C-alpha cells in the first residue's frame, strides 16, 4: 500500500492518529509483536503509538537475550528490532533466530546511516527495513503496514510449504521415476528419488540442466521420436500411451526405459508430468559397455599423447590418431606387428616386455622411459605408462599412454651446453630438472655453498634446502609456472653450517610446447646489505610505533563520534515521538502546533547534519576496490522507503568501477534529491557509455529539472531547500574517487548528472 492510498483508507489523522485499512483490521485477529530496542523511553512511546490502532499486542525487550527469553515463553507473530544494542546487535539477533530455526517475520527498525547494515540484514533474511527517522505519522504508518504484510506473507508461505511437502512425500516414495518438465523452454522443475537412481544424476543437477543437456539425456537416435510424442501430448493431441527409448546416464551408460507423459498445471504454468520405468537391466548393461568403449576411443583421439591397447599376446588392438601421426605407421602396419617390435632395439623390446608382463601379473601400473622407432627409422624418446585392462574382474589386455619427450631431451641437452657459458658469472647459478635433480652447478655456486660441482651434480636438490625454513623451500623448487619468475630473500646453509642471507631468483625452463622441464636459480650474497639494513631497522621501528599511536588515537575518535551519533539519534527519535503525542493532545491550539512543527523541522535538520558528519568522516577511510555498479544501484534503491510510483532503470550490466561503499550513499543522495525536488518524476535511470578511453556514468530523471541559476550553485555546501549537504557530499565523494561530475539536464525536462570516470578506474565485462 503506498502512502496516498493508505491515508485515503484511514480516518482523519488529527482525531484518530495512525490508522491501517479498517476493513482488514476488523477481519484480522490481534497480532502479537515483540519490539526490541535498548532505549526504554523509545520503547514506551512506540508501544503507545502502535497500540492506538488496537490491531497489535505489543511486548517490549531492551536486549537480544531478554527478547529470546520472552520468545521461549510466548509466541509472537512479528519481531521489530533496532540494530545497535549492547552486547548483541540486530544482525546478531537475526543470526540467532536463524540458527535456532525460528521462522518468524523480522523487521529492522533503525535510523538512517546504517546502509551497510540494512543491506546485510536483507541479505541475511530480514523481511523489511523501516527507517526510524522522518515524520512520526509516516514512520509508524509504514511500520504498522509492514507488520501486517510480513505476518500474512509468512503464514501463506507456511501453508504452501506444508501442502507441497505432503505431495512430494508421496511422489518421492514411488518406485517409478517421476519428472515434471516445462516444455517452452525445456526445463526440469521436479525429479523424484527413483529417476535420479535411473539416470545417475542428483536432483540438484537435473534441476539446473540447460535445455541442451536435458535433450542429451535421450540417446541421439531416439531423440526425435521422443520429442515428437512429447509435443503431441503437450498439445493434447492423440499419441501413443507410452514410448520406449534409450536414456543416457551420467556415467555414460545407456538404459532402456519406458515413459508415459501427461500435461498438467505446475506453479500456474503448463507442464508435462513424465513417469519412467527401467525395463531391461541386461540391455542397459550391454549398451553402456558399448557407449563406454566409444567414449574411451573418442577421448583417446582427443588427447595429445599416443594411446594404445594390446591383448595378452602383445598384439596391438588399437592406437589413437596421434600414434599414427607421430610414428608414421599405418593401420596395416599396426595390425601385423607385436607391440614390442616397435622399440628401437632388441634390448629395449625385452625390457618393455618384462615390464608389461609384470604389470599384467600383479595388476599394477608399469611406467618407465623407452625409445621407440618411427617408420622412417628415427627415434622417439618417450615415457610409457601401461595399465592392465580388466573385464568382469579378469585381465584381458594392456592399455597405455605414450608421452613423446624427444623435444624435452633435446632441450635438456641444450640447457646443459648453455650452462657452460655461465660458468664465469659472479652469481651462483644452479639448474635442476623437473625431477629436482641438479644438472648444473657453476663456480659461483661452489663459492657460495662450498661443494664442488662433482659432489652435487646428478643428486637431489636437498643440499639447496638444508637449513631453509619450510615456507621458503617453495620459492626454490615448488609452484613454478612457465613464463613467471619467483624472487625472494632467504637464508641458506653452506656445507660448513654457516647461514648466509641471499636473494634467490628462480626461473622456470620450458620446452617449445610450453611444458615445464626444469628451472634455473640465481643466488646473490647480500651479507653486506643486511648489515646496512640493521642500522635502518631502529629508525623504522620508531616510525612504526608513532604511526600505531596515531592509528589508535584516530580509532578512539571514530568510536566516540559513532557512539555520540547513535545516542543523539535515539534521543531525537524519542523527542519527535513525544512531540507527535503532544500535537495530538493540543490539536486545537494552532500556535502550539506551529511551534511543535518548527521543533520537528529543527530535529530533522539536526539528523541531516549528523548524517552528513558520519558520511564525511568516512570519505577516504576505505580502500578502493572494483564494485558492481548495478548491484550498488539496487542496494541504494532498497534504502529508499517509497519511490511514489517512480520507475527505476539501471543499464550498467557488466560495469565495475574503482570505488568503496560510499558509492551506494552517492546513488542514494541522487535518488533522494530527485524525490525532494523532481515534483513530476516518473522515471529514474542510470546508464553508462564509453567516451574515448573514459567511461560516462549518467544519472537522469524526468522531473522539473533546474534553472541555470540553481545549477551554478548546485554543489556548494549549504545551498538548497534542506541542509544543503546532499549534493555537496556527492561532489566530495566524486573528488575522492578521482572522478568528475556535472549537471547538464534541461529545465522542464529533467535533471541529468554526468559522472566521468577516467581510464584504469573501471572494468567492463561486455560491450555497452
LINWO-V973643 format. One record per pair of residues at least 24 apart in sequence whose ideal C-beta (glycine too) atoms are under 8 Angstrom apart, sorted by the first residue. I is the first residue (numbers start at 1). J is the second residue. D is the distance in Angstrom with one decimal. If there is no record, write none. Layout:
# LINWO-V973643
I_J_D ; I_J_D
This chain:
# LINWO-V973643
1_145_5.7 ; 2_642_6.5 ; 2_644_6.8 ; 2_645_7.1 ; 3_138_6.7 ; 3_141_7.1 ; 3_142_7.7 ; 3_642_5.9 ; 3_644_7.5 ; 6_141_5.9 ; 6_145_6.5 ; 7_141_7.8 ; 10_141_7.9 ; 13_137_6.0 ; 14_584_7.7 ; 14_587_5.2 ; 15_587_7.7 ; 16_52_7.7 ; 17_49_7.4 ; 17_52_4.4 ; 17_53_7.6 ; 17_584_6.2 ; 18_49_6.4 ; 18_50_7.9 ; 18_52_6.0 ; 18_53_6.2 ; 18_137_6.3 ; 18_140_5.0 ; 18_141_5.4 ; 18_144_6.2 ; 19_53_6.2 ; 20_53_5.8 ; 20_55_6.0 ; 20_141_8.0 ; 20_144_5.3 ; 20_145_6.4 ; 20_148_6.5 ; 24_148_7.1 ; 25_53_6.7 ; 25_54_7.9 ; 25_55_5.0 ; 28_55_7.2 ; 28_148_7.3 ; 30_54_7.8 ; 30_55_6.5 ; 30_56_6.4 ; 30_57_5.1 ; 31_55_6.7 ; 31_56_5.3 ; 31_57_7.2 ; 31_77_4.4 ; 31_78_6.2 ; 31_147_6.3 ; 31_148_6.9 ; 31_151_5.5 ; 32_56_7.7 ; 32_57_5.0 ; 32_59_7.1 ; 32_74_7.3 ; 32_75_6.7 ; 32_76_4.7 ; 32_77_5.0 ; 32_78_7.8 ; 33_57_6.8 ; 33_58_5.0 ; 33_59_7.0 ; 33_76_6.6 ; 33_77_6.8 ; 33_78_5.1 ; 33_79_7.8 ; 33_80_6.2 ; 33_147_6.0 ; 34_59_5.2 ; 34_60_7.5 ; 34_61_6.5 ; 34_67_6.1 ; 34_70_6.4 ; 34_71_6.8 ; 34_76_4.5 ; 34_78_7.5 ; 34_79_5.1 ; 34_80_7.1 ; 35_59_7.2 ; 35_60_5.0 ; 35_61_7.5 ; 35_80_4.7 ; 35_81_7.8 ; 35_109_7.7 ; 36_60_7.4 ; 36_61_4.8 ; 36_62_7.7 ; 36_63_7.5 ; 36_64_6.8 ; 36_67_4.6 ; 36_79_6.9 ; 36_80_7.0 ; 36_81_4.4 ; 36_82_6.5 ; 36_85_7.4 ; 36_90_7.9 ; 36_93_6.9 ; 37_62_7.1 ; 37_81_7.5 ; 37_82_4.2 ; 37_85_7.2 ; 37_109_7.7 ; 38_62_5.6 ; 38_63_6.6 ; 38_82_6.7 ; 38_84_7.8 ; 38_85_4.3 ; 38_86_5.9 ; 39_82_7.8 ; 39_570_4.8 ; 39_571_8.0 ; 39_573_7.9 ; 39_574_6.7 ; 41_574_4.7 ; 42_570_6.1 ; 42_573_5.9 ; 42_574_5.0 ; 42_577_7.1 ; 45_574_6.3 ; 45_577_4.0 ; 45_578_6.2 ; 45_581_6.8 ; 46_140_7.7 ; 46_577_6.9 ; 48_581_6.8 ; 49_136_7.3 ; 49_140_5.0 ; 49_577_6.8 ; 49_580_7.3 ; 49_581_7.5 ; 50_140_6.6 ; 50_143_7.3 ; 50_144_6.5 ; 53_144_6.4 ; 55_144_7.2 ; 55_148_7.4 ; 56_144_7.5 ; 56_147_6.7 ; 63_87_6.7 ; 63_88_7.1 ; 64_88_3.9 ; 64_89_7.8 ; 64_92_6.2 ; 64_93_4.4 ; 64_96_7.0 ; 67_93_6.9 ; 68_96_6.7 ; 71_102_7.0 ; 71_104_7.9 ; 76_104_6.4 ; 77_104_7.6 ; 77_105_7.1 ; 77_147_8.0 ; 77_151_4.7 ; 78_104_7.1 ; 78_105_4.6 ; 78_106_7.9 ; 78_107_6.6 ; 78_147_4.9 ; 78_150_6.0 ; 78_151_5.2 ; 79_104_5.7 ; 79_105_6.9 ; 79_106_5.1 ; 79_107_7.0 ; 80_107_4.8 ; 80_109_5.0 ; 80_130_8.0 ; 80_143_7.0 ; 80_147_7.0 ; 81_106_6.9 ; 81_107_7.3 ; 81_108_6.2 ; 81_109_6.6 ; 82_109_6.2 ; 82_110_5.4 ; 83_108_6.4 ; 83_110_4.2 ; 83_114_5.6 ; 83_117_5.2 ; 83_121_7.6 ; 84_110_7.3 ; 84_114_7.9 ; 84_566_5.3 ; 90_117_7.3 ; 90_121_6.7 ; 91_117_6.6 ; 91_120_6.1 ; 91_121_6.1 ; 91_124_6.7 ; 94_121_6.3 ; 94_124_5.5 ; 94_125_6.4 ; 94_126_6.0 ; 95_124_7.0 ; 98_124_7.4 ; 98_125_6.1 ; 103_154_7.1 ; 103_158_7.5 ; 104_154_7.4 ; 105_147_7.8 ; 105_150_3.8 ; 105_151_5.6 ; 105_153_7.4 ; 105_154_5.0 ; 107_143_7.3 ; 107_146_5.5 ; 107_147_6.8 ; 107_150_6.4 ; 109_143_6.5 ; 111_566_7.9 ; 111_569_4.6 ; 111_570_7.6 ; 111_573_7.0 ; 111_607_7.8 ; 112_607_7.0 ; 112_611_5.7 ; 113_565_7.2 ; 113_569_7.7 ; 113_610_7.5 ; 113_611_5.2 ; 113_614_5.0 ; 113_615_7.6 ; 115_635_7.5 ; 115_636_7.9 ; 115_639_5.5 ; 115_661_7.7 ; 115_664_5.7 ; 115_665_6.5 ; 115_668_7.0 ; 116_661_6.0 ; 118_638_7.1 ; 118_639_6.1 ; 119_635_4.9 ; 119_638_7.1 ; 119_664_7.7 ; 122_638_6.4 ; 127_153_7.4 ; 127_154_7.7 ; 129_638_7.4 ; 129_639_7.7 ; 130_641_7.2 ; 131_641_5.8 ; 132_569_7.6 ; 132_573_5.2 ; 133_569_7.3 ; 133_573_7.1 ; 133_604_7.7 ; 133_607_5.3 ; 134_604_7.7 ; 135_600_7.9 ; 136_576_5.6 ; 136_577_5.9 ; 136_579_7.7 ; 136_580_3.7 ; 137_580_7.1 ; 142_641_6.2 ; 142_642_7.7 ; 176_275_5.3 ; 176_276_6.4 ; 176_277_5.5 ; 177_257_7.7 ; 177_275_7.0 ; 177_276_3.7 ; 177_277_7.3 ; 177_278_7.9 ; 178_273_7.3 ; 178_274_7.2 ; 178_275_5.7 ; 178_276_7.6 ; 179_206_7.6 ; 179_273_7.9 ; 179_274_4.7 ; 179_276_7.3 ; 180_264_7.3 ; 180_266_5.3 ; 180_271_5.3 ; 180_272_7.2 ; 180_273_5.7 ; 180_274_7.5 ; 181_214_7.7 ; 181_271_6.2 ; 181_272_4.8 ; 181_274_6.1 ; 182_266_7.7 ; 182_269_6.4 ; 182_271_5.2 ; 183_230_7.0 ; 183_231_7.4 ; 183_234_5.0 ; 183_270_7.6 ; 183_271_7.3 ; 183_272_6.1 ; 185_211_5.5 ; 186_211_4.0 ; 186_214_5.3 ; 186_215_7.0 ; 187_211_7.0 ; 187_214_7.4 ; 188_214_6.1 ; 189_266_6.4 ; 189_267_7.5 ; 189_271_6.8 ; 190_266_7.5 ; 194_276_7.8 ; 195_276_5.9 ; 198_247_7.3 ; 198_249_7.7 ; 198_255_6.3 ; 198_257_6.7 ; 198_276_6.2 ; 198_278_5.5 ; 199_247_6.4 ; 199_249_5.4 ; 199_250_6.5 ; 199_255_7.6 ; 200_249_4.2 ; 200_250_3.8 ; 200_251_5.4 ; 200_253_7.8 ; 201_249_8.0 ; 201_250_4.9 ; 205_250_7.6 ; 216_248_6.5 ; 217_247_5.7 ; 217_248_5.9 ; 218_245_6.1 ; 218_246_7.4 ; 218_247_6.1 ; 218_248_7.2 ; 219_245_6.8 ; 219_246_3.6 ; 219_247_6.8 ; 219_248_5.8 ; 219_254_5.9 ; 221_246_7.6 ; 222_246_5.2 ; 226_259_7.7 ; 229_261_7.7 ; 230_261_6.2 ; 230_272_6.4 ; 233_261_5.0 ; 233_262_6.6 ; 233_263_6.3 ; 233_272_6.6 ; 234_263_5.8 ; 234_270_7.5 ; 234_272_5.9 ; 236_263_6.1 ; 244_279_6.6 ; 246_287_6.5 ; 247_276_7.8 ; 248_291_7.4 ; 249_288_7.2 ; 251_288_7.7 ; 252_288_6.9 ; 252_291_5.2 ; 252_292_5.5 ; 252_295_5.3 ; 253_284_6.5 ; 253_285_7.5 ; 253_287_7.1 ; 253_288_2.8 ; 253_289_7.9 ; 253_291_6.3 ; 253_292_7.0 ; 254_284_6.5 ; 254_287_3.6 ; 254_288_5.4 ; 254_290_7.8 ; 254_291_5.3 ; 255_284_4.2 ; 255_287_7.7 ; 255_288_7.6 ; 256_280_4.3 ; 256_283_4.7 ; 256_284_5.8 ; 256_287_7.3 ; 303_401_7.6 ; 305_401_5.1 ; 305_402_6.2 ; 305_403_5.1 ; 305_404_7.5 ; 306_382_7.7 ; 306_401_7.2 ; 306_402_3.8 ; 306_403_7.8 ; 306_404_7.1 ; 307_399_7.6 ; 307_400_7.3 ; 307_401_5.6 ; 307_402_7.4 ; 308_339_6.9 ; 308_399_7.3 ; 308_400_5.4 ; 308_402_6.8 ; 309_389_6.8 ; 309_397_6.0 ; 309_398_7.1 ; 309_399_5.0 ; 309_400_7.9 ; 310_339_4.8 ; 310_397_5.8 ; 310_398_4.9 ; 310_400_7.9 ; 311_396_7.2 ; 311_397_4.7 ; 311_398_7.9 ; 312_360_7.0 ; 312_395_7.4 ; 312_396_7.0 ; 312_397_6.1 ; 312_398_7.9 ; 313_338_7.6 ; 314_338_4.6 ; 314_339_5.0 ; 314_340_6.1 ; 314_353_7.2 ; 314_356_7.8 ; 315_339_7.5 ; 317_397_6.9 ; 323_402_7.1 ; 326_374_7.6 ; 326_380_6.5 ; 326_404_6.1 ; 327_372_6.8 ; 327_374_5.0 ; 327_375_6.1 ; 327_380_6.7 ; 328_374_5.2 ; 328_375_3.7 ; 328_376_5.9 ; 329_374_8.0 ; 329_375_5.2 ; 333_375_7.0 ; 342_372_5.7 ; 342_373_6.0 ; 343_370_6.3 ; 343_371_6.8 ; 343_372_6.1 ; 343_373_6.7 ; 344_371_4.2 ; 344_372_6.5 ; 344_373_4.8 ; 344_379_5.8 ; 345_371_7.8 ; 352_384_7.4 ; 355_386_7.6 ; 356_386_5.6 ; 356_398_5.7 ; 359_386_5.8 ; 359_387_7.1 ; 359_388_6.1 ; 359_398_7.2 ; 360_388_5.2 ; 360_395_5.7 ; 360_398_6.3 ; 363_388_5.5 ; 363_390_7.6 ; 363_395_6.8 ; 364_388_7.9 ; 369_405_7.4 ; 372_402_7.3 ; 379_406_7.3 ; 380_404_5.9 ; 380_406_5.8 ; 381_405_5.1 ; 381_406_4.6 ; 381_408_7.7 ; 381_409_4.8 ; 382_406_7.7 ; 407_511_5.0 ; 407_512_5.9 ; 407_513_6.8 ; 408_511_5.3 ; 408_515_7.1 ; 408_517_5.1 ; 411_509_7.5 ; 411_511_4.7 ; 411_512_7.6 ; 411_517_5.8 ; 412_439_7.3 ; 412_517_6.5 ; 412_518_7.3 ; 415_439_7.0 ; 415_440_7.4 ; 415_509_6.3 ; 415_517_8.0 ; 415_518_6.9 ; 415_520_7.9 ; 416_440_6.6 ; 419_520_7.9 ; 427_522_4.9 ; 427_523_6.2 ; 427_524_5.5 ; 428_502_7.9 ; 428_522_7.1 ; 428_523_3.9 ; 428_524_7.9 ; 428_525_8.0 ; 429_520_6.6 ; 429_521_7.3 ; 429_522_5.7 ; 429_523_7.9 ; 430_461_8.0 ; 430_464_6.8 ; 430_520_7.1 ; 430_521_5.0 ; 430_523_7.3 ; 431_509_7.5 ; 431_518_6.4 ; 431_519_7.1 ; 431_520_4.4 ; 431_521_7.7 ; 432_461_5.1 ; 432_477_7.1 ; 432_518_5.7 ; 432_519_5.9 ; 432_521_7.8 ; 433_517_6.6 ; 433_518_4.2 ; 434_516_6.0 ; 434_517_5.4 ; 434_518_5.4 ; 436_460_6.2 ; 436_461_4.8 ; 436_477_5.6 ; 437_461_7.3 ; 438_463_7.7 ; 438_464_7.9 ; 439_518_7.0 ; 440_520_7.4 ; 444_523_7.6 ; 445_523_7.3 ; 448_492_7.6 ; 448_494_6.9 ; 448_500_6.9 ; 448_502_7.4 ; 448_523_5.8 ; 448_525_6.4 ; 449_492_7.4 ; 449_494_5.1 ; 449_495_6.1 ; 450_494_4.7 ; 450_495_3.9 ; 450_496_5.9 ; 451_495_5.4 ; 464_492_7.2 ; 464_521_7.8 ; 466_492_7.9 ; 466_493_5.1 ; 467_491_7.3 ; 467_492_6.7 ; 467_493_2.9 ; 467_499_6.5 ; 468_492_6.1 ; 468_493_7.3 ; 475_504_6.5 ; 475_506_6.4 ; 476_504_6.6 ; 476_506_6.3 ; 476_521_6.6 ; 477_506_7.9 ; 477_519_7.5 ; 480_506_6.8 ; 480_508_4.3 ; 480_516_6.1 ; 480_519_5.6 ; 481_508_6.6 ; 482_508_5.3 ; 482_510_4.4 ; 482_514_5.6 ; 482_515_7.7 ; 482_516_5.5 ; 483_508_7.3 ; 483_510_7.6 ; 484_508_7.0 ; 489_526_7.2 ; 492_523_7.2 ; 500_525_6.2 ; 500_527_6.6 ; 501_525_7.6 ; 501_526_5.2 ; 501_527_6.0 ; 501_530_4.9 ; 502_526_6.1 ; 558_617_7.0 ; 561_613_7.4 ; 561_614_7.8 ; 561_617_6.4 ; 562_614_7.8 ; 565_610_5.1 ; 565_613_7.2 ; 565_614_5.8 ; 568_606_7.7 ; 568_610_6.2 ; 569_607_6.6 ; 569_610_6.4 ; 572_603_5.2 ; 572_606_6.4 ; 572_607_6.1 ; 575_603_6.3 ; 576_600_6.2 ; 576_603_5.6 ; 579_603_7.9 ; 605_722_7.6 ; 605_723_5.9 ; 608_722_6.4 ; 608_723_4.2 ; 608_725_6.4 ; 609_723_6.2 ; 609_725_7.4 ; 611_725_7.8 ; 612_723_6.6 ; 612_725_4.0 ; 612_729_6.3 ; 615_662_6.8 ; 615_665_5.6 ; 615_729_5.8 ; 616_729_6.7 ; 616_732_7.0 ; 618_661_7.9 ; 618_662_6.1 ; 619_662_6.6 ; 619_732_5.9 ; 619_733_6.2 ; 619_736_5.1 ; 620_736_5.3 ; 622_660_3.8 ; 622_661_6.3 ; 622_662_7.4 ; 623_660_7.1 ; 624_658_5.0 ; 624_659_6.1 ; 624_660_5.7 ; 624_737_7.1 ; 625_658_7.2 ; 625_659_7.7 ; 625_660_7.0 ; 626_656_4.3 ; 626_657_6.9 ; 626_658_5.8 ; 626_763_5.7 ; 627_656_6.2 ; 627_657_6.4 ; 627_659_5.4 ; 627_660_7.5 ; 627_663_6.1 ; 628_655_7.7 ; 628_656_5.5 ; 629_655_4.7 ; 629_656_6.8 ; 629_657_5.9 ; 629_663_7.7 ; 629_686_7.5 ; 629_688_7.3 ; 629_697_7.1 ; 630_655_7.1 ; 632_663_5.1 ; 632_664_4.9 ; 632_667_6.2 ; 633_667_5.7 ; 633_686_5.4 ; 635_664_5.4 ; 636_664_4.9 ; 636_665_7.8 ; 636_667_3.8 ; 636_668_4.3 ; 636_671_6.4 ; 637_667_8.0 ; 637_671_6.6 ; 639_664_7.7 ; 639_668_5.3 ; 640_668_7.0 ; 640_671_5.6 ; 640_672_7.1 ; 640_675_7.1 ; 643_671_8.0 ; 643_675_7.3 ; 643_684_7.8 ; 644_675_7.1 ; 645_682_7.1 ; 646_674_7.6 ; 646_675_7.7 ; 646_681_5.5 ; 646_682_6.0 ; 646_683_6.6 ; 646_684_5.8 ; 646_701_7.9 ; 647_682_6.5 ; 647_683_5.0 ; 647_684_7.3 ; 648_684_5.3 ; 648_685_7.8 ; 649_683_7.0 ; 649_684_7.2 ; 649_685_4.3 ; 649_686_7.1 ; 649_687_7.7 ; 650_685_7.7 ; 650_686_4.9 ; 650_687_7.9 ; 651_685_7.0 ; 651_686_7.0 ; 651_687_4.2 ; 651_688_7.1 ; 652_686_6.0 ; 652_687_6.6 ; 652_688_4.8 ; 652_697_7.3 ; 652_768_8.0 ; 653_766_7.2 ; 654_764_5.8 ; 654_765_3.8 ; 654_766_4.3 ; 654_768_7.6 ; 655_688_5.4 ; 655_695_7.3 ; 655_697_7.9 ; 655_762_6.6 ; 655_763_7.6 ; 655_764_5.8 ; 655_765_7.9 ; 655_768_7.3 ; 656_762_6.7 ; 656_763_4.5 ; 656_764_7.8 ; 656_765_7.6 ; 657_695_7.6 ; 657_697_7.4 ; 657_737_7.9 ; 657_757_5.8 ; 657_761_6.4 ; 657_762_4.7 ; 657_763_7.8 ; 658_737_7.0 ; 658_761_4.4 ; 658_762_6.8 ; 659_737_5.6 ; 662_733_5.0 ; 662_736_7.8 ; 663_733_7.6 ; 665_729_7.5 ; 665_733_7.1 ; 666_729_7.9 ; 666_730_5.4 ; 666_733_5.1 ; 666_734_7.4 ; 667_699_7.5 ; 669_726_4.7 ; 669_727_7.2 ; 669_729_6.2 ; 669_730_5.4 ; 670_699_5.1 ; 670_730_6.9 ; 670_753_6.4 ; 672_726_6.4 ; 673_726_5.6 ; 673_727_6.5 ; 673_751_7.6 ; 674_701_4.7 ; 674_703_6.1 ; 674_751_6.7 ; 676_721_7.3 ; 676_722_7.0 ; 677_703_6.9 ; 677_704_7.3 ; 677_706_7.7 ; 677_721_7.5 ; 677_751_7.9 ; 678_702_8.0 ; 678_703_2.7 ; 678_704_6.5 ; 678_750_7.8 ; 678_751_7.2 ; 679_703_5.8 ; 679_704_4.8 ; 680_704_6.2 ; 681_750_7.7 ; 688_768_5.8 ; 689_768_5.7 ; 690_768_6.4 ; 691_756_7.0 ; 693_758_7.9 ; 693_759_4.1 ; 694_756_5.6 ; 694_757_6.2 ; 694_758_5.6 ; 694_759_6.1 ; 695_756_7.7 ; 695_757_4.4 ; 695_762_4.7 ; 695_764_7.4 ; 696_754_5.8 ; 696_755_7.0 ; 696_756_5.9 ; 696_757_7.5 ; 697_754_7.7 ; 697_755_4.2 ; 697_756_8.0 ; 697_757_6.2 ; 698_752_6.8 ; 698_753_7.3 ; 698_754_5.5 ; 698_755_7.5 ; 699_752_7.4 ; 699_753_4.5 ; 699_755_7.4 ; 700_745_6.7 ; 700_750_5.9 ; 700_751_6.6 ; 700_752_4.2 ; 700_753_7.3 ; 701_750_5.1 ; 701_751_5.4 ; 702_749_7.2 ; 702_750_4.4 ; 703_750_5.4 ; 703_751_6.1 ; 704_747_7.3 ; 704_748_6.5 ; 704_750_7.7 ; 705_745_4.8 ; 705_746_5.5 ; 705_747_4.5 ; 705_748_5.7 ; 705_749_5.5 ; 705_750_5.1 ; 705_751_5.5 ; 706_743_7.0 ; 706_745_6.8 ; 706_747_6.2 ; 706_751_6.3 ; 707_747_5.2 ; 708_747_7.8 ; 711_743_5.4 ; 714_743_5.6 ; 715_741_7.7 ; 737_761_7.3
